[in-house]
Amino acid sequence: MILPIYIFGQPVLRKVAEDITPDYPQLKDLIGDMWETLAESEGIGLAAPQIGKPIRLVVIDLDVLSDDLPEYKGFKQVFINAHIVEYDESNTDVSEEGCLSIPAIHEKVTRPTRIHVEWDDENFEHHDEWIEGYLARVMQHEFDHLDGKMFVDRISPLRKQLIKSKLRALTQGRFRCGYKTKVARK
């Protein structure tokens, strides 16, 4: 089932998400719905808070970028209870980011190119790895959602001031995008 994407201004996007256990209700169905929603919205990553669930669950599909990044051919992965343990600040990269919860806004964000991450896969097998490159950027972006953060929190105060009216328009439902959304009603 395709779920609506929660848009900037929704309170769930600012909550710190909770770890879950293997007996979380209908987890397999939820993961399937997240894959469907991600494909429909043509994104590469989706965190559970973006569909209104304050839990530590993320799906990432980099296979859609494999024409340009062949190393990610077939990469579709579920991350449960994901936490960034450490950032290797010795090397950073600036790249433009966008977000399904912040449609039509793209900004340059500086992030470390290497991170130490722990997570469980969909079978609740534990992983503890150093991740680098483009996947590290995507994981940081998605895992920020699990900590109540969004990429616009990582841009300069000047850039944030310059897009303030666009962000306000999102909270008021004044935007267009090609997927189902849910806007905060005030």
C-alpha positions in Angstrom: 0.0 0.0 0.0 1.3 3.4 -0.9 1.4 5.7 2.1 1.4 9.5 2.3 4.7 11.2 2.9 4.6 13.5 5.9 5.7 17.0 4.9 7.9 19.5 6.8 5.9 20.9 9.7 4.5 17.5 10.8 5.5 17.0 14.5 6.5 13.4 14.0 9.4 14.6 11.8 10.9 16.3 14.9 10.6 13.4 17.3 13.5 11.1 18.2 12.3 7.7 17.0 12.2 4.6 19.2 14.0 1.3 18.7 11.7 -1.7 17.9 11.7 -5.4 18.6 11.1 -8.3 16.1 7.5 -8.5 17.4 6.6 -5.0 16.2 3.0 -5.3 14.8 2.9 -6.1 11.0 6.6 -5.1 10.5 6.9 -7.1 7.3 3.8 -5.4 5.8 5.1 -2.0 6.9 8.5 -2.6 5.3 6.6 -3.7 2.1 4.5 -0.5 2.2 7.6 1.6 2.7 9.3 0.0 -0.4 6.1 0.7 -2.5 5.9 4.3 -1.2 9.6 4.9 -1.9 9.2 3.5 -5.5 6.0 5.6 -6.1 7.7 8.8 -4.9 10.9 8.1 -6.9 13.1 8.5 -3.9 16.2 6.6 -2.8 15.5 6.5 0.9 12.6 6.6 3.3 12.5 6.7 7.1 9.5 5.6 9.1 8.9 9.1 10.6 8.3 10.3 7.0 5.2 8.1 7.0 4.1 9.1 10.5 5.8 6.2 12.5 8.2 7.4 15.2 10.3 4.2 15.0 13.9 3.5 13.9 13.2 1.9 10.5 14.7 3.0 7.1 14.7 1.6 3.6 17.3 2.6 1.1 17.3 1.8 -2.7 20.4 2.9 -4.5 19.8 0.4 -7.4 17.9 3.2 -9.1 21.2 5.1 -9.4 23.2 2.2 -10.7 23.5 3.6 -14.2 25.6 6.5 -12.7 26.9 4.6 -9.7 27.4 0.9 -10.8 28.8 -0.1 -7.4 25.2 0.2 -6.1 23.6 -2.2 -8.6 21.1 -4.3 -6.7 21.5 -2.3 -3.5 18.1 -2.3 -1.6 18.4 -2.6 2.1 16.4 -2.3 5.3 17.9 -0.7 8.4 16.2 -1.3 11.8 17.3 0.4 15.0 20.0 2.2 13.1 22.4 4.4 15.0 25.5 6.3 13.9 28.1 5.5 16.4 30.9 7.7 15.2 31.6 10.3 12.4 35.0 10.4 10.8 35.4 14.1 10.5 38.8 13.9 8.7 37.2 14.1 5.3 33.9 15.8 4.4 32.0 16.4 1.2 29.6 19.1 0.1 26.7 17.8 -2.1 23.2 18.9 -2.9 20.4 17.1 -1.0 16.7 17.0 -1.3 14.0 15.2 0.7 10.6 13.7 0.0 9.4 15.5 3.1 10.7 18.8 1.8 9.6 18.8 -1.9 11.1 21.2 -4.4 13.9 22.4 -2.1 17.5 21.4 -2.7 20.5 22.7 -0.7 24.2 22.0 -0.4 25.0 20.0 2.8 28.4 19.2 4.2 28.7 15.7 5.7 31.6 13.4 6.6 32.4 10.8 3.9 32.8 8.0 6.4 30.7 6.9 9.4 30.5 4.0 11.9 27.0 2.6 11.9 25.1 -0.1 13.9 21.8 -1.5 12.7 19.7 -4.7 12.4 18.5 -6.0 9.1 15.0 -7.2 8.4 15.8 -10.5 10.0 17.1 -8.7 13.1 20.7 -9.8 12.4 23.0 -7.1 13.8 25.5 -5.2 11.7 28.4 -3.0 12.9 30.3 -1.4 10.0 32.2 1.6 8.8 30.4 3.0 5.7 31.8 5.4 3.2 31.1 7.3 0.0 27.6 8.1 -1.3 25.9 5.4 0.9 27.4 7.2 4.0 25.7 10.4 2.9 22.4 8.8 2.2 22.5 6.9 5.6 23.3 10.2 7.4 20.4 11.9 5.7 17.9 9.1 6.5 19.2 8.4 10.0 18.9 12.2 10.8 15.1 11.6 10.4 15.3 9.0 13.2 16.8 11.7 15.4 14.2 14.4 14.6 16.5 16.2 12.2 16.2 17.2 8.6 18.8 18.3 6.0 17.7 22.0 6.3 19.0 21.9 9.9 22.4 21.3 8.4 22.6 24.4 6.1 24.0 27.8 7.0 21.7 30.3 8.9 21.9 32.6 5.8 20.7 29.8 3.4 18.0 28.8 5.9 16.8 32.5 6.1 16.7 32.6 2.2 14.4 29.5 2.0 12.3 30.4 5.0 9.2 31.4 2.9 9.5 28.2 0.9 9.5 26.2 4.2 6.5 28.1 5.5 4.7 27.4 2.2 5.3 23.6 2.8 3.7 23.8 6.3 0.7 25.5 4.8 0.3 22.9 2.0 1.3 25.4 -0.8 3.5 23.1 -2.9 3.2 20.5 -5.7 4.7 17.1 -6.0 3.9 13.8 -7.7 3.2 11.6 -4.7 0.7 11.4 -1.8 1.5 13.7 1.1 0.2 14.6 4.5 0.5 18.2 5.7 0.4 19.5 9.2 -2.9 21.3 9.8 -2.8 24.2 12.2 
